[in-house]
Amino acid sequence: MRTAAFLLAGLGCTLAAPLWAREVIDASAPVDLAVTIYRDPDRDLEDELDAEDPQGLAMISETRRVTLPRGESTVRFEGVAEGMIGVSAIVTGLPGGTIEKNRNTQLLSPAALVDGTLGNRVTITRMNPATGRQVSESAVVRTRADGGLVLQTAQGLEAVQCSGLPETLTYNRIPAGLSAQPVFSVDTRSDEGGTFDVTLTYLAWGFDWQADYVGRMTEKQSGEEFEMGLFSWLTLVNDNGQSFDNARLQIIAGKLNVESDYEGLADPPVAEGLYLTCYPLGSTSDGEEPEMFVPPPPMAPPPMMAMDAREVVVTGARLRTGAVREEAVSVVTAEEEDLGDLKLFRVPGRVDVSAKGMKQVAFLNRQAVKARLLYETQCDPYALIDPEIDEPDAANLLLVTKNEDRKGLGIALPQGQMTLFEPTSRGAQLAAQTSLRDYARGQDVELALGTSAQVFGTCGNYTRNRRSSNLAKWSPMRAVLTNANPHPVTLRLQLGWGGEYEIRLPRMKPVLKNGWQTVEVIVPANTTQTYEWKAREATRE
């Protein structure tokens, strides 16, 4: 007979597995797995991935093999995710369909063993203090595991573990309904019986993912296109205690509209420890507080086996503190599909989604993305300026490209963080860190890199007498732009919000960009340029 030992706080519990009733059928371990991870819909673009408490979902599809007898039976799926949302579960492939679905609420544990054996016999083994020998005897469990454990032996009722001596309980069977892993079961019926491949599909809580990008710029002239390398990782988090090995992995990009309280619906089964409280030894008549026997604490787990330790796996590259280095990285660009207004990415190959783990998978590797640097400054038609007095504002710096094949991209880019490196005489150096929102194919990509220390602008309503204008009539505007770089730069002037102002600019026609009427100008190296135009309100009375 196979036995398993449980030892907690000095109390050893040995048990043997019973034979299940014939009508209860255990499905095999999964023969095929697919995991689709949905990002936390409430996590903002700038928020970090919470590996300790992920708030995303996964759809898990497990194919298992079952052998059914004739008539009605119960099929058990052991090892489902502890964050399983039971109401979402669907089982296909059973010849008689599903009659009823159930999910266990308690896991095999020292406390569950005691509760499940209430009124039944166990064997208690302890040391005889007079002889030092181990002595075993039969006993009946008379209390639940809610503070103190009382057994009835030949000597009468005794409180376990209150003598200060080691005591071990041996259980002859596992109480019905207990399992070491979460279990989902269904009742079904088969007229003929036989062996079938069935698929269990369900949503589970406690997953999340994010994309991280590394960009490496080449030598460039501002305003001109240059090539850059773009590399991306997918970081996956599984906070469940179950692993999903050799799984087909898919991720969903975009914000999923979640109305249900999935976290509440995914209430995980409980594995309760056994914590015993003993009666005080001694007397309080002498005015002193009696001593309590306190069992020794459980042994600490080995350093590499700590219960809350998370597995961190890096696939295809090595991550180092302060820098990211790609080494022998294979191009594993995911296959992109539409899922309504969301995007589904199928990661090539098979992936282990480990329990309590964080994993990184190489997702995108493009070596010739065409991009350019663009400066930007904003004009307020109502702002009165005097370039001789007013301090200029630092221009914003943007990295811009287009998400299309001819620019070296042409794949939907999930939101994430980007780290940008720029070449120098001493090697690549960190240039900027920025956020990347979801970009679909064909969209203009504009990433804010911060403000410039070399390009400045003063822009607004310019009148020599400094009088305010209500812009009911054409009013003079002026921009004074300074470029301290040793090379020319391209600067985008935002002249006024679209639909609010009419713009009259010599030899240039404004275009609408991100809601603003804009023009792009070239500012030569080490110079200051002045541009003038007129503006008035578009909705005049």
N, C-alpha and C positions, 0 to 999 in steps of 0.2 A: 504494500500500500504506500502510495507516495505521500510524503508529509512536507509541510513547510513550517518554518519557525518564525515567530514574531517575538521580538524582545524590545520592551519599552520601559524605561525607568526602573530597571531591575526586575521586571516581570516578564518571564518567558512564556510564550503561548505556542504550543505545537499542535498542528491540525492535520487532518487527512481529508482529501477531496472525496465527496460522495459520488455515487452514480446518479446521473440525472434520470428523471422519468422519461420513458420512451417517447412520449409525444413532444418533448422539448428538443429542438434540433439546433445545434450550433452551426452557423454559417462558417465557411472557411475564412482564413485571412484574405485580405483583398488580393485578387489576381491582377487587378488593374485599378489605377487611381488617377483622378484628375482633380486639380485644385485651382479654383479661380478666385483671385483675391481682389476685393473692392477696397479702395482707399477710404479712410475715415472722412465722411462728407463734411464734418464740422471743423476739420483741421485747416487753418488758413495757410496760405502760400508760405508765409514767413515762419510758421510754427515748425518746431523740430518733431521728428518722428518719436513718439513715446513708446520706447521698447518695453517699459515696465507695465503699461496699461493701454495697449492698443485698442482703439475704438472702431476698428473696421470689421468687415465681414469677409467670409469666404464661402463659396459654394463648393462642396465636396461631393464627388461622385465616386462611389466604391463599387466595383464589380466583384461579387463573391460567389462561391459555388455551394449549393445546398443539396442534400439528398433527403427527399420528403417521403414519409410513409403514406399509405392510403389513409384517407380520412383527414380529420382536423389535427393540426399541430401548431406549435409555437416556434418560430424561427428567431434565434438570438444573434444579433450582430454585436460582437464584443470588440471594444477598442475604438468606438466612435469618439469624436472630439468631445471633450468635457464641456465645451461651449456650444454644443449642439442645440439648435432651436428646433425642438421636437415637432412643433406644429407645421414646420416647413418640409418635413421628411416625406419623400415619395419612394415607394418600392415598386419596381417593374420587373417582370420576368417570372413572377409566380403564376402557375397555371390557374389557380383558383382565386387570384387577386388577394386583397387584404381585407380581413374582417375587422381587426382592431389593432391599434398601435399603442405601444407602451414604452416608457423610458424609466429605467431604474433611478431611484433617488438616493441610494446609499451604496457606498463602495465597501469592499472588504477592508476591515481595519480592526485593531484590538477592541475598541468599544463596540463595534458592530458584532463581533464574535460573542461578546458577553451578552448583549441584548438578544441575539438570535438563539442563544443557548439557555435562556431563562427557563428554569424548571427542569432542565435536562442534566445529564451527568457529564462530568469532566474528570480528568485525572490531575491531582495536584501533587507535585513532587517538591520536597523541601528537605533541608538538612536537619538531622537530629542533633541538637546542641550537645547532648551528652556523649554521643558516640562519634559524631562527625560524619555519619553515613547518610546518603540520600535515601529517603523513604517516600514511596508513592502510595496513594490511596484514592479511592473513588469519592466524589463529592457531587452535590447537586447545587447548581447556581440558583440563589434565592433573591438576588437584587439585580437591577439594571445598572449599567455603567454610568451612573450620574453622580458620582462622588465617592462612595465606598462600595467595595465588592464583598458580599457576604456569601459564604458557602456553608452548606450543611454536610458535616462529616459524621463519622461514628462517634466523635467526641461532642458533637453538638454544632451550634452555629458559630462560625469563626469569621473574623474580618481578615481578608487577604492582605498581606504585605504590611501588617502592623506589628510584627514581631521583631523587625530589624534583620531578619534572615532572608536570603534569596528564596523565592518561591516561583515555581514554573507550572503553568496550566497547560494541559494537553487536551485538545478538542478532537473528537472522533470523526467529525464531519463538518462541512461548511454549511452554515444555515442557508436555507433556501432563499434565493433572490440576491445573494451577495456575489460580487465579482471584483477582481482586482482592477479592472478597467471599466469605464462607462459602457453600459449596454443599452441597445435599442432593440426592441422585439416587436414582432408582428404575429398575429394569429391568422392562419390561412387554412385552406382545405385543398386536397388533391385527390381526385377520384382514382387515379391510377398509381400515384407515387412516381418516383424517379429522381434523377439528378438534373439540376437546372442551374444556369448562370443567371443570377439576379443582380440588379443594380439598385443600390441605395443612394439617393441624392438628397442633400439637406444643406441648409445654411448653418454656419457656425460663427460665434462671436469670438473676438480676441485676436484678430489679424490686422495687418496694415502693410502698406508699402509706400515707397517714394523713389523718385529718380534723382540721381546726382550726376552732374555733368562736369567734365574737365575740358576746357578749351585751351589750345596752345597756338598763339598767334605766331606768324612768320614775320620776316622783315617787311616793312610796309611804308607807304607814304599816306598820311591822313587825307581822306577824301577819295583815295584810289582803292580799288579792290585788292585784297590780299587773300592768301589761302591760310586756313587755320585747321588744325586737327580738332575733332570733337569726339569725345569718348563719354559713354554713359554707363552708370551702374544702376541696377535695380536692387534696392535694399528691402528684404522681406522679413516680416516679424510674425512669429507664431507664438502666442502666449499660452496655448493649450499644452497639456501634459502629454499629448500624443504626437507621434511623428507620422508623417505621410511620405514614405520613402519611394523613390523611383516614380514620382508622379509627373503627369503631364501638367505643366504650369501655364496658367493664363492670368493676365492682369487686366483690370478694367480702368481706363483713364477717363476722367470727367467726374462731375459731381452727381452722385446718385441721390435721388429724392427718397429719404427714409422717413416714414410716418410712424411706424410701429416702434415700441420700446423693445428692441431686439435684445438689449443687454438684460432686461428683466426676464424676457422669455427664455434666455439661455442660462437660467439658474443651474449651476453645475451640481452634480451629485457630491455628497459629502463623505469624506473618509475621516472619521473622528478618532482622535487618540484616546488612550485610557489613562486618566489622571485620577489617582486614588487619594482620598483624604482619610487619615486614620484618627481614631479617637485619642484624646490626650492621655499620656501616661503620667501617673502621679496624682497629687491631690492639690486642691486650691485652699485647703483649710489652714495651711501655714502662711498664707498671704503671698506666696510666690506663684508666678505664672508657671504652670506645668510645661514640661518640654514636649514638643511634638516630634514624632519621627518623620523626618523628611527624606524621602528616597533620593538616592544620588541622581544627579542629572544625567540624561542620556549622553552617550559619547558623541563628541562632535564629529561630523563627517570629515573624511579626508579632504584636503584643500581643493583637489580637482573634482570632488564629487558633491560639493555644497548643493543643497536642495534648490537654492534660488539662482545658482550659476547658470548663465545663458551661453549657449553654444554660439560662437561667432565664426562663420565659415566664409572664406573669400574664394571665389571661383575665378580662375583665369588671370588674376593679377595679385600683386602684393600691395597692401596699404601701409603707409608709413606715417608716423606723426609729423604733421606740418607740411607734408607733400604727398602727392599721388603719383605713383610711378607705374606705368603699364609695362608688363613683362610678358612676352610671348602670348599676347592676347589674341584669341581667335575672333573673327567677325561673326557674331551670333545675332545679327539683326532679327528682331522678332517679326513674325508675320502679322500684318495689321488687317483688322476687319472692323466693319461698322456694327454697332449694337445699339440700334436706335440712334440717339444723339451722342452716345458714348462711343469709345474706341476700345476694342478688344485686341490684345497683343498675345500671340501664342509664342512662348519662348521655345526655341528648338531644343530637342533632346529631352532628357528626363532630369528631374531635380528632386533632391531630398529636402522636404520642408520639415525641419527638425523640431522636436518638442522644446518649448521654452527657448527657442533659438532665433538668432538673427543671421540672415544669409545674404550675401551679395552675389549677383549674377551679372556678368558682362552683357550689356543690352544693345549698345550701339557703338560703332567704331567707324568714323568717317574721317579720312585724312586730307581731303581737299575741299573743304567748305569755303565758298567765296563770301567774304564779308567786307565791311568797311567801317571806319570810325566816323561818327558824325557829331558835331557840337550843336547845341540847341540853346536858344535864349528866348524869353517870352516878353512881349510888349503889351502894356496896358494902355489903351488909348486915352484913358482918363488920368493917367499918372503924369504930373508935370515934372519935367526933367530939365536940368541944366548941366551938360557934360563937363563944364568947367568947375562945377562945385560938387555934384553928386559923385559918390563912390560907385564905381562899376560893380556889377554882379558877376560872379564866376559862372561861366556857361556850363550847362550839363553835358556830359559825355555819354554817347550812345554807341553800342555795337549793333549794326543793322545788317540784315540779310533777308532773303526770301526763302520760304520753305518750299523749294521746288527742285526737281532733278538737276537742272542746269546750274544751280548754285551748290550742288553737292549734297542736298538733303532729300526732300521728297518723301518724308515719312512723318506721321503725326508725332509731335514731341510732347510727352506728358510733363506736367508741371514738376518743378524741383528746384534745387539750388545749383548754381554754376560757379565754379572756381576758374578764373582766367589767368593764364601765365603769358608773359611777354618776354621775348628774347632780349638779352643784354650781352655786353662783352664778357660778363662773368657768368653766363648761363641764364636759363629761364628763371624769372622772378615773378612772384605773385603780383598781379596787376589789379585785380578786382574780384569781388565776390558779389553775386547778384542773384535775383530770383527769376525763374522762368515759369511763366504761366503755361497752360495748355495751348499749343499751337497746332492747328489743323494744316493739312497740305494746302499750299497756295497762299498762305497768309504771310504778310510782312512780319518779320521778327525784329523787334526792337528791345534791346536789353539796356537798362540804365546802369552805367558804371560809376556814377558819382559825379562830382563837380570837378572842373578843370582848374589847375594851378597856372595855366598858361594862356587861356583864352577867356576874355571878359567882354561884357556888353552893358551899355546903358541905353535904354529904349523906352519911348513913350511920347507923350504930348509935349511938343516943343514950341513955346511962344517966347519971344524976346522980352515981353513985359511981364512974363510969369502969370498971366491971367488965366483963370480956369475957363475952359470952353465946354459948352454943353453938347458939343458935337452935333447940334442940329444942322450946322453947315459944315462944309469941308474944313477940316482943321489940320494944321501941319504936324507931321510925325517925324521923328528922327531916331536913328539907331547909330551909336558910335561903338564899333567893334574893334577889339585889340587882340592881336595874335602874337605872342612872344615866342612861339616855336620857330625853329630854324627851317621850317617847311610850311607850305600853305596848308590851310585847313578848310573844310567845308562846314558851313554853319547854317542851321535852319532857323529862320526868323518866324516866330509865331506872332502874326500881326494883329489878330483879333478873332474872337469867337465867331464861328460860322453862323450866318443868319442874323447876327446882331449889328454887324458893321459892314459898310461898303468901303472897299479899299481901292485907291487909285495909285498904282506904282509904275513909274516910268520903265518901259522896256521889259517888264516882268509881269507874268500873270500868276496870281496866287492860286494854289491848289488846296483842297480841303484834306487835312490829315489829322486824324484823331480828334476831330471836332474843331480844329483851328484852321484858319486861312494862313497858309505858310508859303514861304519862298526859301530856296537854298542859294547861298552866295558863297563865293570863294574869297577868303581873306588871306592875302599874301603873307609870307614869312616876315616876322619882325616889323609889322606895320600896324597902323590904326586906320580903319576905313569908316567913312560916314555914308549912311544911306538915308534918303529922305522920301517921303510919300505923303499922301493925304488920306484921311479917314473921316467918315461921318456915320451917324446911326442909320441903320437900315430901316427901322420902324419909326419914322418921323411923323409927327402930327401935322 
